[in-house]
Amino acid sequence: MRSFFYILLLLCFQTGTSQTFSAWPAQVLDQELAWNEANECYIYFDHPADDTLHLKWRQVEMSLPEGWTADLCDYGLCYTGIPANGTMNPAYDTVRPYLKLIVQPGTLAGSGWLWFRAIDVQQTSNFLDVYFNLHTPGTVGTNTPESSTFQVFPNPATDVLFVKNDYATNAFMQILDVSGTVKWQGSLAAQTTLSLDIAPFPAGVYFLKTGKKTERFFIWK
């Protein structure tokens, strides 16, 4: 299931025209963090050896657990925290520019993500979206979240979202955006699947909530 999610995510990731650079090791970096340490998380940008790559970047969206700290470095500067945007030094020959996160989760279990867009300074229509998907089990013995009793798919979605209720009873559900605004709500019968038209929803991160459980999903356009 996880591999299917990342295949969909990569296929749905936006890229600009005349693509001349790529992300390494991948557009989506899935990394487990060591607890109580400063973890370094890199995404590099490859380009032809006979070309110069000059990138700027901007933060698109991010969500980190309360209590985690994160700082960002690019090919040129290190920042305190995660700024909204920045410009890297030009990269010549085989030098690879990069985005690096330094994340300290402490002893707190959880997962977080950060979404950036890297843009060619010389040709702004040439860009690449990259995504850090970070998680840690925290200290030994930390309780893990209870498994979901409903499913949301595909994830990411574009026009249609399917919600499957695995509860033995009817469930009241809500879809919320990152600001907490309710975008949809309704009741779903036990052991049934509902098809929702999400075409009018803007691209972004959403949450399907029922009872004490919340499932995060993405809408790409």
Residue pairs with C-beta under 8 A, 6 or more apart in sequence:
5 155
6 28
6 30
8 154
8 155
8 156
9 28
9 131
9 156
9 218
10 26
10 27
10 28
12 156
12 158
12 218
12 220
13 27
13 28
13 129
13 131
13 220
14 117
14 127
14 129
14 220
15 127
15 128
15 129
16 119
16 120
16 124
16 125
16 126
16 127
16 128
17 125
17 126
18 123
18 125
18 126
19 126
19 128
20 47
20 48
20 51
20 53
20 120
20 126
21 45
21 46
21 47
21 53
21 55
21 118
21 120
21 126
21 128
22 45
22 46
22 47
22 128
23 43
23 44
23 45
23 46
23 118
23 128
23 130
24 43
24 44
24 45
24 46
24 96
25 43
25 44
26 43
27 43
27 128
27 129
27 130
27 131
28 130
28 131
28 133
29 41
29 42
29 43
29 130
29 131
29 132
29 133
30 133
31 39
31 41
31 132
31 133
31 134
31 135
32 134
32 135
32 136
32 137
33 39
33 41
33 103
33 105
33 134
33 135
33 136
34 136
35 105
35 106
35 107
35 108
35 109
35 136
35 137
35 138
35 139
36 105
36 106
36 107
36 139
37 104
38 102
38 103
38 104
39 101
39 102
39 103
39 104
39 105
39 134
40 100
40 101
40 102
41 100
41 101
41 102
41 103
41 132
41 134
42 98
42 99
42 100
43 98
43 99
43 130
43 132
44 96
44 97
44 98
45 53
45 55
45 91
45 96
45 97
45 98
45 118
45 128
46 96
47 53
47 91
47 96
49 93
49 94
50 93
52 90
52 91
52 92
53 90
53 91
53 97
53 120
54 88
54 89
54 90
54 91
54 120
54 121
54 122
55 75
55 87
55 88
55 91
55 97
55 118
55 119
55 120
55 121
56 85
56 86
56 87
56 88
56 118
56 119
56 121
57 74
57 85
57 86
57 87
57 88
57 99
57 116
57 117
57 118
57 119
58 84
58 85
58 116
58 117
58 119
59 82
59 83
59 84
59 85
59 114
59 115
59 116
60 115
60 116
60 117
60 129
61 114
61 115
61 178
61 204
61 205
62 82
62 112
62 113
62 114
62 115
63 112
63 113
63 114
63 178
63 205
64 70
64 103
64 112
64 114
64 134
65 105
65 108
65 110
65 111
65 112
67 105
67 106
67 108
68 103
68 104
68 105
68 106
68 108
68 110
68 112
69 103
69 104
69 106
70 81
70 82
70 101
70 102
70 103
70 104
70 112
70 114
71 78
71 79
71 80
71 81
71 82
71 101
71 102
72 78
72 79
72 81
72 82
72 83
72 86
72 99
72 100
72 101
72 102
73 79
73 98
73 99
73 100
73 102
74 86
74 88
74 97
74 98
74 99
74 100
75 88
75 89
75 91
75 95
75 96
75 97
75 98
76 86
76 87
76 88
76 89
77 86
79 86
82 101
82 114
87 121
88 97
89 97
91 97
99 116
99 118
99 130
101 114
101 132
101 134
103 112
103 134
105 136
105 138
107 138
107 139
107 142
108 136
108 138
109 136
109 137
109 138
109 139
109 142
109 143
109 144
110 135
110 136
110 138
111 133
111 134
111 135
111 136
112 134
112 135
113 131
113 132
113 133
113 134
114 131
114 132
114 134
115 129
115 130
115 131
115 132
116 129
116 130
116 131
116 132
117 127
117 128
117 129
117 130
118 127
118 128
118 129
118 130
119 126
119 127
120 126
120 127
137 144
146 213
148 166
148 213
148 215
149 165
149 166
149 167
149 213
150 163
150 164
150 165
150 166
150 167
150 171
150 173
150 188
150 208
150 210
150 213
150 215
151 162
151 163
151 164
151 166
151 215
152 161
152 162
152 163
152 164
152 208
152 215
152 217
153 161
153 162
153 164
154 161
154 162
155 217
155 218
156 217
156 218
156 219
156 220
157 198
157 217
157 218
157 219
157 220
158 198
158 199
158 219
158 220
158 221
159 197
159 198
159 199
160 195
160 196
160 197
160 198
160 199
161 195
161 196
161 198
161 217
161 219
162 193
162 194
162 195
162 196
163 173
163 188
163 193
163 194
163 196
163 208
164 192
164 193
164 194
165 171
165 173
165 188
165 189
165 190
165 191
165 192
165 193
165 194
166 191
167 190
167 191
167 210
168 190
168 191
169 190
170 187
170 188
170 189
170 190
171 187
171 188
171 190
171 210
171 211
172 185
172 186
172 187
172 210
173 185
173 186
173 187
173 188
173 208
173 209
173 210
174 182
174 184
174 185
174 208
174 209
174 210
175 182
175 183
175 184
175 185
175 196
175 206
175 207
175 208
175 209
176 182
176 183
176 206
176 207
176 209
177 183
177 204
177 205
177 206
177 207
178 204
178 205
178 206
178 207
183 201
183 206
184 196
186 194
188 194
198 219
201 219
202 219
202 221
203 219
203 220
203 221
204 218
204 219
205 216
205 217
205 218
206 216
206 217
206 218
206 219
207 214
207 215
207 216
207 217
208 214
208 215
208 217
209 215
